[in-house]
Amino acid sequence: MLSRLSSSLFAAAALAAVTMLVFGAGGTSTVIGPGGGAEQATPARTTLVAELGCGGCHAGLAGRELIREAAPALGPERPLPASYVFSYLENPTRIRQDIGRARMPDFDLSARDRLVLAVFLAPESDASHTSDPALGRARESHPDVGPKEGEWLFRSLNCAGCHSHTEVRPGTVGPDLAREAVRVREGWLRDYLTNPRPIRPAGNPPGSGSQMPDFRLSQEEADSIVMFLRAASVAGPAFDFAPQLLSPFSMAKADAMLRDKLPCLGCHQLGSEGGRIGPRLDGVAHRLTAPFVRAVIADPAGHTPGTIMPRALLREDRQDLVVSYLLQREGERAGAERLSSAELGSYPSIVLREGRIPEGGSMAPEDESDGAALYGLYCGHCHGAAGRGDGYDARFLPVLPTVHADSAYMSTRPDDTLFDGIHAGGAILNRSHRMPAFGETLTRSEIRSLVAHIRELCRCSGPPWSRDGVRR
């Protein structure tokens, strides 16, 4: 077991040598062509990654311009018949043969998903559903569907990443791939590219609803992408990590820490327990390299750009224990991350089915005084965008998140107490340990902005005796 897990340590060390072998000094790179043979990728001959437009969703890659030139423009100026959108999205097939290896991927959309996109992309006067029985039945089953839902789903799936749209700008909704080859295991990546499934159930960033579609890649195409990412990856974790072979006692200790002391399961699922904001912790050793797991727990933002995962307030030996537990536990449920799709379904589908589109954005604010944006990014997934304790992740928590909109309760809590809870986590206030500490992630100014926004949500102040207290 340990020898298999530790084999990933040699991957990062060999990366520089691999890069030298794959990239030539003249600016060309070796890729696998459509027939499986080695070819030279030059500016005149683009890579498969660029042709598919992976850079349209993922940071760390180029190619967004190329795919937007190949994919047809969408929007009010170029509306599509609702019947065409509805039927085509059920099983997207290749239509154009003049755009190289680019293709429309399959998002495995439900009938309601396809309907809301059809309504959004069709002209307002479109009545073509009268000649399309399937579309007509969908409209009868979902009479409340409107353009607002369609626009949200269009943004959620980042359709504008490939199709230019006059009213919707493209976004970066996939993880940064600059370190992909030293972050994930090569075998897992090859399998994932030909069989994608949800890794971050609520999307990346959480609440965006983004999801990896199926490009129906051949094994040769998947090999080409893996080779490209392996060659293009920048340096990985700055230290090596060899997981410990834990005794049954240490395994039980780590398990108890995760479930009863640490906040990890507020966002991550382990077995049948835990949140759905981040990737599930089952199958970590099958998916990620050991050094990366250790590095991302020690410094989440440093190794996963754009993450909202806070830095853990945990001694290094405890971090080593947790990481070794997760890597050793993988043998119990190999490939368990596959269960996410079956257990959860599509996050956008859940949102649309419940008829409650998330309010506000989930991108990092430019101004640390923007408490509303900070709240949407870090708090709304559990506490709800309006502070009603009804965030997407709330249903998976053992304790109902504090209802920040409850003026009667919140008026009993001093600002200092709210600051401490955000800074040090829920346990410091004798609340749920699933509420993480953000003191090592947010600045004091940002925490004060969050406190001020919570006061706006509850439309209240703290108790009278606390209002003239010492200011931080």
N, C-alpha and C positions, 0 to 999 in steps of 0.2 A: 504493500500500500504506500509506504513512505517513499520507496524508490520511484514509484510512478508519479507521486505528487511532486517530488523534488526534481523530477526531470525538467520541469518548467524553468528551473533556475538556470539551466544551461542555455535556454532560448534567448534570454536577454543578453547574456554574455556573447552569444554568437551573432547578435543582430548586426553589429558593425561589419563583421565579415560578410554576412549575407548581403548587406547593402552594397558593399564594394563589388560583389559578384553580380548583382542584379543591375546596378546602375553603372553605365560606362562614363568615362571621363568627358565624352563629348556631348553630354546632355541627353543621351538616349537611354532607354530602359528596356529590358527584356520582359515581354508579356506573353501569355498564352493566347494564340489566335483562335478564331472560331473553330478551326479543325483540330485544335489541341497542340499544334506545333509552336515552337518558340519563334517570336517575331520581335522586331525592333520597334518600340514606340517612340516616335519623334513628334515634333510639333505638327508635322504634316499628317501623321497617322495617330489618331487619338486612342487612348486606352478605353477599355470597356467601361471602366468606372466613370469616365467623362461622358461617354455616349449614353449611358443609362441615366446620367444626371444625379449621381449620388450626392454631389455637392449642393444640390438644390435643397436638401434637408439636413445634411450633416456638415458641421464645421470641420475644418482641417483638410478639406478637399476643394479642388477647383472643379469647374465644369458646369456651373449653373447657367452661364450664358449659352453654352452649346445646346443644352436640352431645351432652353426656352426659345431658341431659334428653330428647333425641330418640332416641338409640340405646338399644336394650334392654339391661338389666343382665344380666351373666353371672356365673357362679360356682356353688359347691356348692348354693346355695339355689335356683338357676334353671338346672339342667342341661338340656342339649339332647341329643336322640338323636344318636348317633355317625354314623348314616347320613345324617342331615340336614346336619350340619356338613361331612362329607366331600364330599357332592355339591354343596352350596351354594357352598363356597369355590372350586370348580373354575371357576365362572363366575358370580360374584355378580350378581344382577339386582335391580332395584328392586321391592320388595314393598309397602312402606307408601307411601301417597300423602298422609299427613297431617303430614309433617315437612318441608314446604317443599322446598328444593333439596338437602337432605342426602341422602347415598347411601352405600352400602357400596362402597369402592374395591376394585380387583383387585390382589392382591399377586403374581399369577402364580406360585402355589405349586405345587410338585411333589406327586405322590401321597403321598410320605412326609411332606412338610410338612403336608398336609391331614390325614393320618392322626394325626400326633402332636397336632394341635390337637383333632381329634375325640375322641381318648382323654382329653385333658385336660378337655374341656368336657362330656363325657358322664357320666351317673351310673355309679358303679362296677359296678352290676348290669346295665348295658346289654348286651344280646346281639342287638341289632337287625341286626347285620351279616349274620346268617343269611339275611335276606331281601334283602340288597343284595349282588349278586355282585361289584360293583366294590370295595366296602369289604372284602369277604371276601378277594379276591385281594390287596389291599394288605396286609392283616394277615398273609397267608401269605408275602408277599414280605419283610415287615419284622416278624418275630415278636418282635424285641427292643425294639420301641417301647413306651415307658412314659410315665406322667404327668409324670415329671421333665423329659423332653425337651419335652413339650407346654407345660409351664409356662415353660421357658426361651424357647421360640419365641414364646409369648404375650407375654412381657416384651420380647423382642427387637423384635417388630413394634409394640410399644406399643399393643396392642389396648385396654388400659385407658385410653388417651387419649380414647377415645370411649365404650367400654362400661364402666360401673362394675363393679368386681369386689371381692368381700369380702376377698380375700386378696392381690390385686395392685394396687399403687398406680400411677397414671400417671406417666410420665417425660417429660422433654424430650429427644427423640432426633433432632430436625431442627436444621439450622443456624438461628441467630438471623436473623430476617427484618427486623429494624428498619432495616437499611441495604441491603436487597436491591436497591432500584432504583438505587443508586449503586455497587453492587458488581458486578452482572452486566449484560450488554448486554440491552437490551430485546428485540431480535429473538430472541436465544437463549432468553430466559425464556418468551416466547410459545410457541416451539416445544417447550420442555421441558415446559411444563404440559400440552400435549396429547400428548406422547410422552416420558414420564419414563423415565430409565435411570440406572443406578448412577453416582454421581459420587464418592462415598467408598465403595469396595468393601466395607470392613469395618464400615461404619456410622458414625454420629455420636452419641456419641464412638466412636473406633475400638474395635472389639471388641464393641460393643453389637449389631451385626448389623442395625441399623435400616435401612430402605429406603423410598424414596418409592413409594407405590402409584399405580396409574392410576385416577384418578377419572372417566375417560372424559369429559373436559370438551369442550364444543363450543368453536369458535374464539371465539364471543361471550363465553362464560364465561371463557376464558383472558384475553381482552382486559379483562374486568372486573377480574380479579385483578391483572393487571399495572398497571392504572390505580390500583387501590387501593394497591398497594405503592409505586408511584411517588409518590403523594401523601402516604403515611404515613411514608416513609423519613426518618430523621434525617440530619444532615450526614455527608458521606463523608470521604475523606482530606483532611487539612488542607493539602495541597500539590498542585500540578499536576505532571504528569510527561509529558514528550514523549519517546517512545522514539527512540533513535538509529538511523539507517540504517547498519547495520554492514557492513563490508567482508567479503569471504570469509575473510580472515585472522582478523578479530575474531570471526566466527561460529565458526570452528574453535577459536579460543582459548576461547570461552565453553563450547563443547561439551566440550572437554577438561577444563575446570575442573569442570563438573558431573559428569562421569563418573569423573574420576581424583583430584579434590582435595576437593570439597565433599560434605557428608553428605546432600544433597537426595534422591538416589536411594535412600537407605535407606528412605524413606517414600513417595516419589512415583515413578510410572512415567513413563519417557520412551522412546517407541518400544517395543521389546520388552524393555527393561531397567528394573529398579527395583522398589521395594516397592509394596505395595498398601494402605498405611495411609491416606494422604491422597489427594486428587484427583490424577489424572494430569496431567502437564505438557503433553502434546500438546493442541493446540486451545485454549490459554489465551486467545489473542487473540480467538477466536471466542466465548468464554464470559464473560470478565471484562474490566472496563474497565482501561485502562492505569494510571491513578492508583492504583486499588485494588491491582493486582499489586505495584506499587512500595511502597505503604504496608504491605502485609501481610508483605512480606519484611523491611522495616525494623523493624516492630513487630507481630508476629503476634497477641499477646494483646490489643493495643490496638485492633485492627481486626477480629478474629474472636473474640468472647467464648467462652471455654470451650475454646479450642484447646490441644492439647498440643505444637504446633509451637514449638520453641525459637527465641529470637532469634539470628539469624546473626552469627557473629563474622567480619564481612566489611567491608572498607572500602567507603565509599559509591560510589566509582567502579566497584568490582567488582560491587556490587549493581546499579548502573545497567546494566552490561554484561550481566549475567545476565538481567535483566528485558527488555532490548531484544532479546536473543537469543530468549527464549521468545515474545515478541510477534511477532518477525519470522519465526520458525520455523513459525508457525501455517500459513503458506501451503503447507508441504509435506504436511500431513495435516489438512486442514480437517475439523472435526467428529470428530476422532479419539477423543474421549471416548466416542463411541457403542460403541466396541469393547469396553469394559469388561465389559458384560453377556455378550457372546458368548465372550470369552476366559476370564472368571472364573466366570460363573454367579452364583447367589445365595449370599452369604456364609452365611446361616443354613442353606441346603441343604448346603453343603460341610461345615459343622460337624456337622450331623446325619448326613450320609452317613459321615463319619469316626468318628462315635460318640464324639466328645470335646468335651463342652460346656465352654466356658471357665470357669475357676474364678475366683471373686471378682468384684468389680465393676470398673467402669472410670470411675467418677465422681470428681471432685476431692475429696480428703479434707478434712474440716474441721480436722483437727489435723495440723500439720506434723511431728509426731513419729510419725505413723502410717506407718511404713515400708512395711508390706504394701500399704496402699492406694496409696501413691505408686508402688510397684513395679508394681502392676497397671495404673496409669494410664500410666506413662511407659516401662516396661521390658518388661512381659509380652508385648507384641505380637511382640517378636523373641526375647527370652530365655525366654519361656514363663512361665506363672503360677507354676510351681514351680521355675523356674530351670534347667530341663533343656535349654535351647537349642532348644526345639521350638515357639516361638510361631507364630502364624498367618503372620507376615511372613517367618519364617526361610527358607522355601523359595524366596523371591525374592531372597535376598542372595547375593553371590558368596563370602562367607566365613561359616562357621557361627558364630552368636553364641556368646559365652563361656558355658559351662555353669556357672552359678553354684552348682549343686547338687553339683559335683564337688569333694569335700573334699580330695582329693589335690592337685589343681591350685590350688585357692583358698587352701589353707594356705601356699602359697609367695608369695602376694601380700599385701603389707602394707596396712593400712587406708588409709595415705596414698596408695598407688597407686590403690586403688579410688576414693578421693575425687577424685584428679586425673583419672581416666578419665571420671567422670561430669561433672566440672566443665568440662574442656577437650576432651572427645571422644576417640574411639578412636585417632586419629592421634598424639596426644601419647604414647601407650604403644606406638607402632609396631604398633598393631592396625588394624583396618579403618577407613578414613575415613568409611564409611557410618554409623558410630556418632556421633551429633551431640553437641555440647557443650551442657550444660544450665546452665552457670555463670551465664548472664545471665537464666535463667528460674526456677531453683530457688534458694532461700535456702541459706546454708551449713548451717543447722539441718536443712533437708529433705534435703540431700545426706548429712549424717551419719546421718540416719534410714534412708536407703537403704543405706548401708554396713552399718549394724547389721542390717538385714533380710537383706542378702546373707549375712552371717555366720550368720544363723539358717537360711538355705536350705542352706548347705554344712555346717552343724553343725561349724564349725571356726573357728580363730583364725588370724591372720597368723603369719609366722615368729617364733620366740622373740625374735630380736634387735630386732624392731619393736614389740613389745607395750608397752614402757615408753617409747616415743618421745614427742616433744612433742605435746601435744594442741592441736588447732585450736580 
